[in-house]
């Protein structure tokens, strides 16, 4: 049927998009509607995975065809708010000279538009669209005659549940206040006044046209009134509509049409337009593969991870894969095992099997830091190359999502290759450097590239904040939730997330459970209550997707017949859900057991120096882990004076990115598993001083460890860095005096009668109560006490004791009174953390379901994160409970108008310390190098109360240098801190009355004072 037979000339005269004043091209609203419907149909059939289609279908009694029609209809009708005088009057003029407007088009067709509407506040078109669609639904089956008031209230909510998706298609949830105002503004909506009859008729025409595009009619509308569309389903549909609108609004593939062409366009020409645009968009389909041949598991793992001949998967890997393969329903899995057991490979394998079984499009792997995320990206991309898929073309697109992804050379290289391949044939069989045949079908999708779109890729490696923002009230939340719902979610090192972050994780788990998204959590070990809490939150959501709200009953862990009991100290441990129950199974450990002798030492630096002189008299590699940068820098200076700068190395987070990456590369080369005395890579004498960065995913091995006191799980993480790898039979490749693993604990000022006193600064990082518990559980209750820790066997006992009520039994009686006071203070701090998290935290799903919320309620429940150019940056901070800090790029001041890279900074295409242009944008190589000269100012230098003043001062200083750099993709908006070279290799600058100093050896410090703030690690 031709469009002319459906739409009147007045309906076809409305403009949807313009050339903003040029006056030569436009896009009629009905064509954008057809474009959107065509994109939606193709998205649903190709890109939307089976699992996500089922989310929508479950709300419609499992009718997937009806679910498809609903989505296509919503996509087609999303801009119906533009069919109002309030919107069309915007075409009065796009230029100050009064020319170039489009208002004459609908006016010439006979529609009346009051010109004075352009001078007053009118409803936005998303809000107007929600009002119009709600009215239409009420008139077509959502408010039947003779219903009681309760039935009418329910029908009104059902109409709102569908119409609010239109109201939210620009990323913000509509508010009741704005909807009521819009509903009352009859003139702006065309519902009252001269010509209102024509407007009402045209609006009805266009909504009916949207139904037609979805292969529906007005007679089908009551079918939707008979179903319950939940808030979690609304969000998925909203995300789909937003994505559809973005594609259909891309004028590179859906161009505007000449203004004076025939208004009526045939259905066939619209279909051809959409087909060409879809091909040009190159949206890769959802990943899928034929039934994987998993048995035997040895062969399956060997193929996926290129294991050496004869190598076998570890027991925890096989157990995780078998559990995933045998599950009856998607659920949550928690894998607890020591480092080195292959948890990542276990998760990727389980993720593949779960994605295949339940029809998800890929896997998302989230990690705590950018450094760990970058390292994981290489591993995931290598796995992805070996992952099979259906179809002849590529469907394995990958994205790296964190704030500095543009600096990752591997990712940027993949982007370059992908864009090159898009111009030629892709998916061509090739041979890799080892002579193996492979298919070059892992790409970075051009359309999926970007801050908001990247998470939509089939495979994603990201920092954990990118996932936690799925429970954060912010713009385009639904788009992020769609991205998460499509994939198996793997969250690594979940023990590293504090109470504040767990509020976001717990709410997100409820929503993921409702969508039946498989989730895999990885940890060295978890407190029992924390594991139960996370599994329970997921199951709360899972039960909501299958039961009436009043009937939700989550069976507790090991509480049902399908569950097996395990000992309190079972380890390694896999916990997984199947339906509404969960079970735990213990697996064997394949790693080597190490017994570490632990004892406290006095905290003064002289004691540390004396200890190292004695223990390293025959050489050896020692690690000294401090809780703050200031302590680490103080220790490093003292040790350099005694052992020399060749033997001592420092690493912490207050190095520039480029320096820290080089530090950690050096550490891996010196102390990694392949470095030995025999091959000359492992030094005879080495002391590495660092902060918490040394405990985060660095595969390094010390002969001797000294650590500041910390929470017990972190102490155990640090212990895992000593005697991590076997060094010859009986450790004979280590110095004789260091063949028994030993750790000394610092940071305790004294063991007083009422309990331990901790060194100033440490309790800014960790609570006194937590440090006291750590000492008690480890059995260190006096300066001469000693303990022996068996790794990995003691890990579950120590962690689960420290984080349970039983910890009080470990506290010495003489400490009890002081400990009780410390615990009260901590409880208040924890309560404050939980309260702060509520500000922007998404509603818990059980409450929203019970009270039958729609997206409208979400706009009023929380305070949304501010929407500005730093929208996502603010979101990342909001889910991490971090105060805003300022990041600067460090440069050397050459003269009043000249700057250069610091002397040691250089690369392949740039000299070290090269002078930077200020009259034009630096080249790509120089820009990338400069972007990696970033370091965050500590709050001790730039406190929250002075952050605006700090930014203003930095902008004033660097304005003359960066004014020509604002189009650079790497440097636009970045702040410089020019520093004077006060002595060879030492640079200083004054900021807000504080003197900052930077050297290659020590990183960033303050002159005349240490940086002790807890965020500085």
Number of C-alpha atoms within 10 A of each C-alpha: 8 11 17 15 8 14 17 16 15 19 25 22 25 27 23 19 20 21 17 16 18 13 17 14 20 20 22 22 21 27 25 24 27 25 27 31 31 25 25 30 21 19 21 20 15 15 19 22 25 19 21 24 24 19 23 26 20 19 19 20 13 14 14 18 11 20 23 19 21 23 22 32 27 29 34 33 30 33 25 28 26 23 28 25 27 27 24 26 23 16 21 17 18 18 14 8 8 10 13 20 20 27 22 17 19 22 15 11 15 14 23 17 25 15 14 9 17 18 9 9 9 19 22 15 23 26 29 30 30 30 25 25 26 23 17 20 23 20 13 16 20 25 20 15 8 8 11 10 9 9 14 17 13 17 23 18 20 25 24 25 23 26 28 27 32 34 30 28 30 21 18 21 30 25 18 13 11 14 20 12 14 23 19 13 17 13 19 26 28 24 20 14 12 14 14 19 13 17 23 17 13 22 23 18 17 23 23 20 24 26 23 18 24 25 15 18 14 15 9 14 19 17 12 20 23 14 14 18 23 20 21 24 22 22 24 27 28 33 25 26 31 23 23 25 24 15 22 27 17 13 13 12 17 21 15 20 18 13 17 9 9 8 15 18 15 12 16 12 10 16 14 12 18 22 16 12 22 20 10 13 19 13 20 22 23 25 28 22 16 10 10 14 9 15 10 9 17 16 16 16 23 16 13 18 19 14 14 8 7 7 12 15 21 21 17 26 25 20 22 28 24 17 21 27 17 12 15 13 16 23 26 30 26 26 29 27 26 22 18 16 20 17 23 21 22 23 29 24 25 27 27 22 24 28 27 19 21 20 23 28 30 26 28 28 28 26 24 19 16 17 19 17 24 24 14 20 22 14 14 21 23 15 17 19 16 15 17 16 17 12 12 10 14 19 27 27 26 30 28 27 27 21 15 15 17 16 17 14 12 16 21 15 11 17 19 13 15 21 14 12 16 13 8 9 9 18 17 14 11 12 12 11 7 6 8 8 11 14 16 19 21 23 26 27 24 18 16 21 18 12 11 14 18 24 27 28 32 30 29 26 26 29 25 28 26 21 27 25 26 29 25 28 26 26 21 20 23 30 26 24 24 23 24 26 27 31 31 33 24 28 24 24 20 22 20 17 14 13 17 21 20 22 23 27 25 20 25 28 28 26 29 27 28 24 26 27 28 28 27 24 26 23 18 26 27 25 19 16 12 16 18 16 16 20 29 25 23 30 32 24 27 27 23 23 22 14 11 11 17 10 10 18 14 20 15 17 21 15 14 14 8 10 19 14 14 14 9 11 18 19 26 24 25 22 22 27 25 20 18 21 23 26 21 21 20 19 20 14 18 15 17 12 13 20 17 21 16 21 22 24 20 16 17 14 15 13 13 19 15 12 15 19 15 11 15 21 12 14 20 23 24 24 25 26 29 27 27 26 31 22 22 24 25 14 22 24 16 15 23 15 10 14 16 11 14 10 16 21 20 23 29 26 21 22 24 23 21 18 21 23 15 13 18 18 13 13 20 18 16 21 22 20 16 12 18 19 13 8 8 10 14 21 16 16 16 22 26 20 26 27 25 19 19 23 19 17 16 18 18 23 25 26 28 27 26 26 22 22 25 27 20 25 23 18 19 22 20 23 27 24 21 24 26 22 22 15 18 10 7 10 17 12 16 23 18 12 16 22 16 18 22 21 25 20 23 25 24 23 16 16 15 12 9 14 21 23 16 19 16 11 17 23 18 14 16 16 17 24 20 20 21 27 23 27 23 23 21 21 19 20 21 18 16 9 12 16 14 16 22 13 18 21 18 15 25 25 16 21 24 22 23 25 20 13 9 11 17 17 12 16 20 14 12 12 18 15 12 16 23 13 13 16 18 12 15 17 13 11 13 15 13 12 17 17 12 15 21 17 16 21 25 26 21 20 23 21 11 19 20 12 10 18 19 27 27 22 17 20 17 14 15 17 16 20 18 14 13 10 8 9 13 21 14 16 23 21 15 26 26 20 15 10 12 15 17 19 17 20 20 25 24 24 20 16 9 8 9 15 22 20 24 25 16 13 21 18 13 8 10 13 14 15 17 17 19 21 17 16 12 13 19 18 13 13 14 23 17 19 19 24 22 21 22 23 21 18 18 22 21 17 21 21 16 15 9 13 16 13 13 18 16 11 15 19 18 11 15 15 13 14 20 21 15 16 20 14 11 14 12 19 19 14 14 16 21 24 22 26 21 17 18 11 8 8 13 17 22 22 21 15 14 12 8 15 15 19 20 22 16 18 19 21 21 26 23 19 15 8 12 16 24 21 19 18 17 21 22
